[in-house]
Amino acid sequence: MEFINEYIGLSINASSDIDRSFCETTENNLYINLNFGLFANDCLFDLAEENYLIGIRIAKSYMEKYDEPFEIVIEKQSICCNTQSKLLEIIKCDLQGVQRKIFIESSILYLLYQSQKNNFIFQADCNSCSVLNRPIDMQKMQNARQFILDNLSNSLTIPIVAGFVGTNQCYLKKGFKEVYHQTIFEFIQENRMIKARYMLQQDDSNISQIADRVGYSSLSSFSQSYKNYFGITPTDQIKQTIANDNR
């Protein structure tokens, strides 16, 4: 454990024994203990597939200077974007000496505040974590959208898109839904179907070729998806287009 001062201790360890990101607060007669887990698959920031356990110990005597009792909420809970971001800053902090001690102490006080502020209702409505508030992340969502549009004929998966824009899968899914009001799958499906209908309405339409151009390796899968989306099969779409052109 790294001792930031006589009251605060910090430990950071890579771990394979967690399956989600969390915060858990405990206490005894002497200490308040904050335990955080950062799980790569659900953290909204890129951990390079590494999971972390972060342990913080705060002496209760540290809180006496506030002249008010500090009530501890003992509850294991999920953690919002702000908390995840602060934990990542601590993990990546390369400051030395007194600068490090000041930064870590202030960050730990923030995490203590967040651990008591956060509850499941707060987590569900964490507006301050909005992608819309961060221009860099907004740009990533716009890049993801354009990448999808440019690659409708290719295999498109969330890992592929996330890798292209440089973010993790969970954050990409959350951010894309927030910005464009539909999931990545819905966006891909919508644009593939719109592109397919346009091509089916052209005179030189070939259903097999069109299926391939919008990313379907199976003609039957394409036909079923088209019917589910538009209510008619690709073959019927061609017939309808021919009938309209002959009027």
C-alpha positions in Angstrom: 0.0 0.0 0.0 1.2 3.5 -0.9 0.8 5.9 2.0 -0.2 9.3 0.7 0.0 10.9 4.1 -0.6 9.7 7.7 -4.3 9.3 7.1 -4.7 7.9 3.5 -3.4 4.8 1.9 -3.8 3.6 -1.7 -3.3 0.3 -3.5 -3.7 -0.5 -7.2 -3.5 -4.0 -8.5 -4.3 -5.7 -11.8 -6.9 -8.4 -11.3 -8.6 -11.2 -13.2 -11.0 -11.9 -10.4 -13.7 -9.4 -11.1 -16.6 -9.5 -13.6 -17.9 -6.0 -13.4 -17.0 -2.4 -12.4 -18.1 -1.5 -8.9 -17.6 0.5 -5.7 -17.9 -1.0 -2.2 -17.6 1.0 1.0 -16.8 -0.6 4.4 -15.7 0.8 7.8 -14.4 -0.3 11.1 -13.5 1.6 14.3 -10.5 3.3 12.7 -10.9 3.4 8.9 -13.2 4.0 6.0 -12.3 1.6 3.2 -13.3 2.3 -0.4 -12.8 -0.6 -2.8 -13.2 -0.1 -6.5 -13.2 -2.5 -9.4 -12.6 -1.5 -13.0 -13.6 -4.2 -15.5 -12.4 -3.7 -19.0 -15.6 -5.0 -20.7 -17.9 -2.6 -19.0 -15.7 0.4 -18.2 -16.5 3.3 -20.5 -12.8 4.0 -21.1 -10.2 1.9 -22.7 -8.3 -0.2 -20.2 -6.4 -2.2 -22.9 -8.2 -5.3 -21.7 -6.7 -5.0 -18.2 -8.9 -5.1 -15.0 -8.0 -3.3 -11.8 -8.8 -3.4 -8.1 -8.2 -0.1 -6.4 -8.2 0.0 -2.6 -8.4 3.2 -0.5 -8.1 3.5 3.2 -9.0 6.7 5.0 -8.4 7.1 8.8 -11.6 8.3 10.5 -9.5 10.8 12.4 -9.0 12.6 9.0 -12.7 13.4 9.0 -12.7 15.1 12.4 -11.5 18.4 10.9 -14.9 18.9 9.3 -16.7 19.2 12.7 -19.7 17.2 11.4 -20.4 13.5 11.4 -19.8 11.7 8.1 -22.4 9.0 7.5 -21.1 6.1 5.5 -23.4 4.3 3.0 -22.4 0.6 3.1 -23.5 -0.7 -0.3 -21.9 -2.3 -3.2 -22.9 -0.4 -6.3 -22.1 0.3 -9.9 -20.0 3.4 -10.8 -20.7 6.2 -13.2 -18.5 7.7 -15.9 -17.1 10.4 -13.5 -15.9 7.8 -11.0 -14.4 5.6 -13.7 -12.6 8.6 -15.2 -11.1 9.6 -11.8 -10.0 6.1 -11.1 -8.3 6.0 -14.4 -6.5 9.3 -13.7 -5.2 7.8 -10.5 -4.0 4.6 -12.2 -2.2 6.6 -14.9 -0.8 9.3 -12.6 3.0 9.6 -13.1 3.5 12.7 -10.9 6.2 12.5 -8.2 6.7 13.9 -4.7 4.4 16.4 -3.2 2.6 17.0 -6.5 1.5 13.3 -6.6 0.4 13.4 -2.9 -1.7 16.5 -3.5 -3.3 15.1 -6.6 -4.0 11.6 -5.1 -5.4 13.1 -1.9 -7.8 15.4 -3.7 -8.8 12.6 -6.1 -9.6 10.3 -3.1 -11.7 12.9 -1.5 -13.6 13.2 -4.7 -14.1 9.4 -4.9 -15.3 9.4 -1.3 -17.9 12.0 -2.1 -18.9 10.2 -5.2 -19.2 6.8 -3.4 -21.7 8.4 -1.0 -23.5 10.5 -3.6 -23.9 7.6 -6.0 -26.8 5.3 -5.8 -28.7 3.3 -8.4 -31.0 6.1 -9.2 -28.1 8.5 -9.7 -26.3 6.0 -11.9 -29.3 5.7 -14.2 -29.5 9.5 -14.7 -25.9 10.6 -14.8 -26.3 13.6 -17.2 -22.8 15.0 -16.3 -21.4 11.9 -18.0 -23.0 12.7 -21.3 -21.0 12.2 -24.5 -22.7 15.3 -25.8 -20.7 17.3 -23.2 -17.3 16.2 -24.6 -16.3 17.3 -28.0 -13.5 14.7 -28.4 -16.0 11.9 -27.7 -18.6 13.4 -30.0 -16.0 13.3 -32.8 -15.5 9.6 -32.1 -19.2 9.0 -32.5 -19.2 11.0 -35.8 -16.2 9.0 -37.0 -18.0 5.7 -36.1 -21.1 6.8 -38.0 -19.0 7.7 -41.1 -17.0 4.5 -40.9 -20.2 2.4 -40.9 -21.6 4.3 -43.9 -18.3 3.8 -45.8 -18.2 0.1 -45.0 -21.8 -1.2 -45.4 -20.6 -3.9 -47.8 -18.1 -5.2 -45.3 -18.5 -7.2 -42.1 -19.3 -4.7 -39.4 -19.1 -5.6 -35.7 -18.9 -3.4 -32.6 -15.3 -4.5 -31.9 -14.3 -3.5 -35.5 -16.0 -0.1 -35.2 -14.6 0.5 -31.7 -11.1 -0.4 -32.8 -11.3 2.1 -35.7 -12.4 5.0 -33.6 -10.2 4.2 -30.7 -12.6 3.6 -27.9 -13.9 0.5 -26.1 -17.1 -1.3 -27.0 -19.2 -0.4 -24.0 -18.5 3.3 -24.4 -19.1 3.2 -28.2 -22.5 1.6 -27.7 -23.5 4.0 -25.0 -22.2 7.1 -26.9 -23.7 6.1 -30.2 -27.1 5.5 -28.8 -27.0 8.9 -26.9 -25.9 10.9 -30.0 -28.0 9.2 -32.7 -30.9 7.8 -30.7 -30.5 4.3 -32.1 -28.2 1.4 -31.5 -25.3 0.7 -33.8 -27.1 -2.5 -35.0 -30.2 -0.5 -35.8 -28.1 2.2 -37.7 -26.3 -0.5 -39.7 -29.6 -2.3 -40.5 -31.4 0.9 -41.5 -28.7 2.1 -43.9 -28.1 -1.3 -45.4 -31.9 -1.6 -46.1 -32.1 1.9 -47.6 -29.1 1.3 -49.8 -30.5 -2.1 -50.9 -33.9 -0.6 -51.8 -32.3 2.1 -53.9 -30.3 -0.5 -55.8 -33.3 -2.8 -56.2 -35.2 0.1 -57.8 -32.6 0.5 -60.5 -33.0 -1.2 -63.9 -29.9 -3.5 -63.6 -30.9 -4.9 -60.3 -29.5 -8.3 -59.3 -30.6 -9.5 -55.9 -27.5 -11.6 -55.1 -25.1 -8.8 -56.0 -27.1 -6.3 -54.0 -27.1 -8.6 -51.0 -23.3 -8.8 -51.2 -23.0 -5.0 -51.6 -24.9 -4.4 -48.4 -22.9 -6.9 -46.3 -25.0 -10.1 -46.6 -23.2 -13.3 -47.5 -26.5 -15.2 -47.5 -29.2 -14.4 -50.0 -31.9 -15.9 -47.8 -30.8 -13.8 -44.8 -30.8 -10.7 -46.9 -34.3 -11.4 -48.2 -35.7 -12.1 -44.7 -34.1 -8.9 -43.3 -35.5 -6.9 -46.2 -39.0 -8.3 -45.8 -38.9 -7.7 -42.0 -37.8 -4.1 -42.6 -40.0 -3.1 -45.6 -42.8 -5.6 -45.5 -42.1 -7.0 -48.9 -39.4 -9.3 -50.4 -36.6 -8.0 -52.7 -38.3 -9.8 -55.6 -41.6 -8.1 -54.9 -39.7 -4.8 -54.6 -38.4 -5.3 -58.1 -41.9 -6.2 -59.4 -43.4 -3.2 -57.8 -40.8 -0.9 -59.3 -41.3 -2.4 -62.8 -45.1 -2.0 -62.4 -44.7 1.7 -61.4 -42.3 2.4 -64.3 -44.8 0.9 -66.8 -47.7 3.1 -65.7 
